[in-house]
């Protein structure tokens, strides 16, 4: 439904532009692309929801014309996407279009039969269009005939023979007669027009949009939760995996090697393992995806998202919190008439009294607890918590662990907690370690040190100012009733070769400060300078790696991603291999699809592309989030080596500081958008 909302908004915007902007009618053809992608990758109800939302918005802003643009493109795009997904071809397109054309024709005939004035107007409009076209062609023939009567004598080729043009003119009169006769039997004419038009439009859409969807087929969807086709009562536990393994399409190795596992009702099971060991893949299998081999047995249906079924809470709560009000989000998507103790659930997760709060104003930890409350509202037989403490500060982490502790006793359900932290796994009844399932993954352990100087080389000027912030203040929605201060009077200087930790809790302004340093956001007041120039004029000179590495990987393959980010040809294999080597990755990964990488490898690929651009500073937003202990140590060792041996300026944004002492000897502590007055070190913080 979230995909439907976003795609509906995009389709509405395109349709409105095609109607409102002069000579932009061709933009309407683009509306079929997002609609086709929905039909190709999701169920029919998602397409219908997006079409309804887009058509409603477009009608309110652009009128009937925009409304019809959305409906037509939803039909063409949806038809193409669904048929592509089902592996059918052109005969199916023609058959479906024939049926749709007949139904559309019957509907139009019924309306025109009941509404006489509309029927008269429609018939007169059809007659005017056809007669006008025939008159235009007839006039064109007269012009050509007169011109040729003049030109032929001048060229000395004799007299012009008007017989061919007269034959065409007679054909035009015959068409006019046929059409006038057909108007007497207007229902048949309407039916013919409806069927013919729909078949032609559908075939054109199938030919054009089908090729677009082939290009979009490469968009990653391997980790997408899908509701399995199942019948019968919902009963996800106990669930037993017998030698269950899984390999993603096109992969050359198993993501999850054969696994035997049983999860009983009322049991709290922790799943741990290194990055790439198959934790996320196991979550998908528990949610209903069939294994490549082996078997999974349950007493009933998985019931993903249904009452009494399987509920999932993931790392990024922003992708799960859909309601604008806390109470609305708790009951979002529940069947009508479901009795839910919203206040009791919010109290259980530590959000007492927040029913009327705007979800946009919640911290990361509060959003995550709200996602847990919404999952519990479904009274799940099994709750899967996938790295839910990764993106929150220590206070939020403690609160979340307090919610999970004893959850199986209070709700009599199975809890599967996927985590990297051994301290969190100790809370469970038992722990499943998947590290032995790592196969064919090129990992960098904690003893690995990146080769020195393959991409970055030591440069002169160590210690000179790179970033200067002078009285930087930033207010979101400044000048409106919704103004929200994020930073206040930030003044500091960061020199070349510095390692700086910007530390603070969720909502303290860390990410806002990072975006200002990278030039992606301009401060409301004050200035941020990169080598003496405004940061907003130097975008790219300060590289930034975001929290969610996967969202920053825009190409389907590692070499294409690195080359694109760095701005050189992917055929320059030496530069690609050098960039990968600089972040501790083997060149054999160059041809690997990015979706076959572990979380740690994804972060390193992002850094490879950024570092190959020779940035003046590198900002890393929560670089350790989602990494196992070995990957964390390896990444920190890599970054420290780059800073000490190449003079790279490293700025780490984090709510945590464990292990960062060597990489970031200097700390800027943010508290509600304000820097602490005293300079402290990471060692002193720890």
C-alpha positions, 0 to 999 in steps of 0.5 A: 500500500505504501508503494501504491501511495508513492506511485499514485502521487507520482502518476498524479503529478505527471498527469497534472503536468501533462494537462496544465503545462502547455505542449506537455501532452507527451508527458502523459505517456510516462504515467503508464510506466509506474502503473506498469511497474506496479502491475508487474511486481505487485498484486492487482489491488495495489494497482487499483489503489494507486489508480484510484488515488492518482485519478482522484487527485488529478480530477480535483486539480486538472479535471476530467481530462487528467482523470481520463489520462490516469485511467487510460494509463492505468489500464495500459500500464497495468495490462502490460505489467500483469501480462508480463508478470504472468509470462503471457504474450501478444495473443493475451493482450489482444484477447483481454483488450477485446473483452475490455473493449466490448465491456467499455462499449456496452457501458458507453452505449448504456449511458448514451441510451439513457442520456439523450442530450449527451447522445446527441452531442456525442454523435454530432461531435463524431460527425464533425470530427469525421466530416472535418477530416474528410473535408480537409483531405478533399481540400488538400486534393483540390490544392494538389490538383491545381498545383500539378495543373500549373507545374506539368505544363511548365515542366513540359511533361504534358497535361496532368491526369486527374484520374488518380485523385478523382479515384481518391475523392470517390473513396472519400465520398464512399467513406462519408456515405458509410459513416453517415449510414453507420451513425443511424446504427450508432450502438454498433459504431460505438462498439466498433470504435471502442474495441478497435481503439482499445486493441490498438492502444493496448498493442502499442503500450505492450510494444513500448512499455514492455521494453521499458519493463524489461529494463526495470526488471533489474530493479532489486526485489529479492528481499521484498516481503511477499504475501504467499498464496495460501488458504486455510486457517492462520497458524504460523507456529510451530514452524519446522525447517528441515534442511531448508536452503535458499539461493536467490535467482542468478546467484552462484551460491546459497544465501542460506545453507541447509538449516534445521530449525523449529520455533514453537509457540511461546518461545523467544529465539535469537538469530545471530551471525555474521553479515551475509550468513543468511539472517535476512533470508531466514526471515523471508522463509519464516514469512512464507517464501518457499525454500530452494530445497528442503521443507518448511512445515506449519499447522496453517497459513503464514498469515503475513500481517493478518490477525494471529499470523506473522508480524515483522518489525524491521530496521528502518521504522520509517518504512513501516510507520504509515499513519500521521497520528500515533493511534492511527498507525497502531490500527493501520490495516486492521480489518474493520471492527477489530477491537484494539486496546490502543492505549494499552499497547502504547503503554506496553511499549513505553509510549503512554499518552502519545495517541494524538502525537504526530508520527513525524515528530517521533524520534527513531527509538519512538518510531521503532516502539510504535512499529512494535505496538502496531505489530502487537495489535495484530495479535501475532502468532509469531513476531519477527524483530529484524535488527530493530535496535540498529538505528537507535541510540543507547537510550532507545535501545534499552527501551526496545529491549525492555519491550522485547523482554518477556513479550512471549510471556505476555502475549503467548507468541513466538518471538524471533529476534535477529541481532548482531549483539550478543548481549541482546541474544542472551535475553532469548530462550535459545540462540541460533548462530548462522555464521556457519552458513556463510559461503563464497562471501568475500569478507574482510575480518578485523585483522584486515588492513586496506592496501595503502594508497591504491586510490587516495595518496598522501597529499600536502597540507595536513592540518589546514582547514577543510570545513569551517562552520560559522554560527550555523543555525538551521530551522526546518519549515522556517517562517511557518507555524511548523518551524522546527529548530534543528541546529543552533549557533554551531561554530567549529573548524575541521582540518585536513587529516582530522578524525571527528566524531559527531555524537548525540542521541536521536533527534540531536541534529547530527544528520542535519549537520552532516547534510550541511557539511556536504552542501546538500542543505543550506543553513538558515543562518550562518555559513559552512565553508569548504576550502573557503567556498560555500559548501552548497557550491562544492557538492561532491567535494565532501562525500557522504555515505548515508545510514542505509548503504543499499539506498545509495547503490544505484547500479545493479553491479559492483563495477558499474556502481563504483565507476558511476559514483567515481565518474570513470568508465566501468571498462577501466577494470584497473581503476575499479579493482584499485577502488575496491582494493582501497576499501579492502575488497577483492576485485572478484566482486566487481562482476557481482550483483549488489544484492548479493553483497552483505551489509558490510560489503555494501558499505565498502562499495559505497566508500569505494566509489566515493573515495575514488573521487578524491574527496576533501572529506568523507562523512559517514552517517552511522557507519557501524549500523547493521554490521556484525562485530568482525565487520565493525572492527574491519571497517574501523581499521580500514578507515583509520588506516586511510586517515593516518596514511593518506590524510583523509578527513573522516567525520563520523555521525553516530549515537554510539562511540564504542571502538571509535577512539583511534579513528576519531580522537576528536568529538563534537557532542550535540545535544538538541542542536547545540554543541557542548561547550567543552572539547572532549575525546572519544576516549573520555566519552567511553 
